[in-house]
Amino acid sequence: MYRFTEDCLTGIQQIDEEHKKLFALLNTTLELLQNEVLQDKYHQVQDILEELKQYADIHFVNEEAYMAAINDPELEIQKEQHMAFREKINHMDFSDIAELEAQHETLEDLMRYLTRWLYQHILGSDILIGKMPPREQWKNQENPCVFTEKYLTGIELIDGEHKTLFEIIGEANDLVKAELLHDKYDEIVNILTRLRDYTKEHFADEEEYMESINYPGIGAQKMAHKIFVSKLEEIDLQHVDDHQQEYLEELLEFLFGWLSNHILKMDKMIGK
C-alpha cells in the first residue's frame, strides 16, 4: 500500500486533501491488480479510469486557480504536466480488452504510470507551489543561491556537499546575469553535466549515511532523489540551444527551489 506521508505535503490544505484522493485511487488499482481471483475486471478498471478523469478535471483546475491567485511562476509548467496526465488517461481504452491476461497487463501499465507520475509530480513540482518568488523578484536578486545557516543539517558531510551544490547552481545564476555573453550553450551544458554528476554522488553519500543510522524516512528520500536526477537527465539540450536565456531562468528557479525546499523539509530531519 502506498501511504500519503508528510514528505508529500505541500502545506496547502485543499491541494493536500485532493492528493490523498489520488493516493486512494492508486491503492485501489494496486488491490485490483493483486487480486488473484480469475474474474473479468473490465468494469472495475473502467470505474478507476472514470474517477481519474474526474480527479484531473477537479484537482487540476483547483491547483491551477490557486497558483494563478498567488502569481506562482511555475504555473505554465504545471499546466503542461497536467495536460500530459489528462491525455494519457483519456487515451486509455479498455473496451477491446476481453482476455483476462490482457486486462492484467493493462492494469500493470496503469499502475506503473500512476506511481511514477504521482511521486514525480508531487515531489518534483507540487511541493514548490507558493515557495518560489515571482520571476522578476528572483531576477533582481544579486545571488539568491547563497548557502546560509538555515540550511545546515548538523551533519558535516551532507552540509559540505549541499554547499557545493549551491555553488554550482550559483554559477548558473551568474550565467543568467552575463548579459554580454550571447551564446551560453557550452557553459550551460558544462554546468548541467557537473550538477548531474555531483548530485548523483551526493545522493549516494546521503543515502549511505541514512542507511548507517537506520533512518526511517530513507524510502521517501530515495524516491525524491530519483525524481530530481530524472529531471536533470530528461533535459532537452536542443530546447536549451533554441531558448537559452529563458531556459536558464526556468532551470535556475527549479534547481534552487527544489534543492532549498528539499533540504529544509526533508534533509534537516536526518540531523534531528
FENJO-V445479 format. One record per residue. RES is the residue in one small letter. SS is DSSP state (H for helix, E for strand, C for the rest). Layout:
# FENJO-V445479
res:RES ss:SS
res:RES ss:SS
This chain:
# FENJO-V445479
res:m ss:C
res:y ss:C
res:r ss:C
res:f ss:C
res:t ss:C
res:e ss:H
res:d ss:H
res:c ss:H
res:l ss:C
res:t ss:C
res:g ss:C
res:i ss:C
res:q ss:H
res:q ss:H
res:i ss:H
res:d ss:H
res:e ss:H
res:e ss:H
res:h ss:H
res:k ss:H
res:k ss:H
res:l ss:H
res:f ss:H
res:a ss:H
res:l ss:H
res:l ss:H
res:n ss:H
res:t ss:H
res:t ss:H
res:l ss:H
res:e ss:H
res:l ss:H
res:l ss:H
res:q ss:H
res:n ss:C
res:e ss:C
res:v ss:C
res:l ss:C
res:q ss:C
res:d ss:C
res:k ss:C
res:y ss:H
res:h ss:H
res:q ss:H
res:v ss:H
res:q ss:H
res:d ss:H
res:i ss:H
res:l ss:H
res:e ss:H
res:e ss:H
res:l ss:H
res:k ss:H
res:q ss:H
res:y ss:H
res:a ss:H
res:d ss:H
res:i ss:H
res:h ss:H
res:f ss:H
res:v ss:H
res:n ss:H
res:e ss:H
res:e ss:H
res:a ss:H
res:y ss:H
res:m ss:H
res:a ss:H
res:a ss:H
res:i ss:C
res:n ss:C
res:d ss:C
res:p ss:C
res:e ss:C
res:l ss:H
res:e ss:H
res:i ss:H
res:q ss:H
res:k ss:H
res:e ss:H
res:q ss:H
res:h ss:H
res:m ss:H
res:a ss:H
res:f ss:H
res:r ss:H
res:e ss:H
res:k ss:H
res:i ss:H
res:n ss:H
res:h ss:C
res:m ss:C
res:d ss:C
res:f ss:C
res:s ss:C
res:d ss:C
res:i ss:C
res:a ss:C
res:e ss:C
res:l ss:H
res:e ss:H
res:a ss:H
res:q ss:H
res:h ss:H
res:e ss:H
res:t ss:H
res:l ss:H
res:e ss:H
res:d ss:H
res:l ss:H
res:m ss:H
res:r ss:H
res:y ss:H
res:l ss:H
res:t ss:H
res:r ss:H
res:w ss:H
res:l ss:H
res:y ss:H
res:q ss:H
res:h ss:H
res:i ss:H
res:l ss:H
res:g ss:H
res:s ss:C
res:d ss:H
res:i ss:H
res:l ss:H
res:i ss:C
res:g ss:C
res:k ss:C
res:m ss:C
res:p ss:C
res:p ss:C
res:r ss:H
res:e ss:H
res:q ss:H
res:w ss:H
res:k ss:H
res:n ss:H
res:q ss:C
res:e ss:C
res:n ss:C
res:p ss:C
res:c ss:C
res:v ss:C
res:f ss:C
res:t ss:C
res:e ss:H
res:k ss:H
res:y ss:H
res:l ss:C
res:t ss:C
res:g ss:C
res:i ss:C
res:e ss:H
res:l ss:H
res:i ss:H
res:d ss:H
res:g ss:H
res:e ss:H
res:h ss:H
res:k ss:H
res:t ss:H
res:l ss:H
res:f ss:H
res:e ss:H
res:i ss:H
res:i ss:H
res:g ss:H
res:e ss:H
res:a ss:H
res:n ss:H
res:d ss:H
res:l ss:H
res:v ss:H
res:k ss:C
res:a ss:C
res:e ss:C
res:l ss:C
res:l ss:C
res:h ss:C
res:d ss:C
res:k ss:C
res:y ss:H
res:d ss:H
res:e ss:H
res:i ss:H
res:v ss:H
res:n ss:H
res:i ss:H
res:l ss:H
res:t ss:H
res:r ss:H
res:l ss:H
res:r ss:H
res:d ss:H
res:y ss:H
res:t ss:H
res:k ss:H
res:e ss:H
res:h ss:H
res:f ss:H
res:a ss:H
res:d ss:H
res:e ss:H
res:e ss:H
res:e ss:H
res:y ss:H
res:m ss:H
res:e ss:H
res:s ss:H
res:i ss:C
res:n ss:C
res:y ss:C
res:p ss:C
res:g ss:C
res:i ss:H
res:g ss:H
res:a ss:H
res:q ss:H
res:k ss:H
res:m ss:H
res:a ss:H
res:h ss:H
res:k ss:H
res:i ss:H
res:f ss:H
res:v ss:H
res:s ss:H
res:k ss:H
res:l ss:H
res:e ss:H
res:e ss:C
res:i ss:C
res:d ss:C
res:l ss:H
res:q ss:H
res:h ss:H
res:v ss:H
res:d ss:H
res:d ss:H
res:h ss:C
res:q ss:H
res:q ss:H
res:e ss:H
res:y ss:H
res:l ss:H
res:e ss:H
res:e ss:H
res:l ss:H
res:l ss:H
res:e ss:H
res:f ss:H
res:l ss:H
res:f ss:H
res:g ss:H
res:w ss:H
res:l ss:H
res:s ss:H
res:n ss:H
res:h ss:H
res:i ss:H
res:l ss:H
res:k ss:H
res:m ss:H
res:d ss:H
res:k ss:H
res:m ss:H
res:i ss:H
res:g ss:H
res:k ss:C
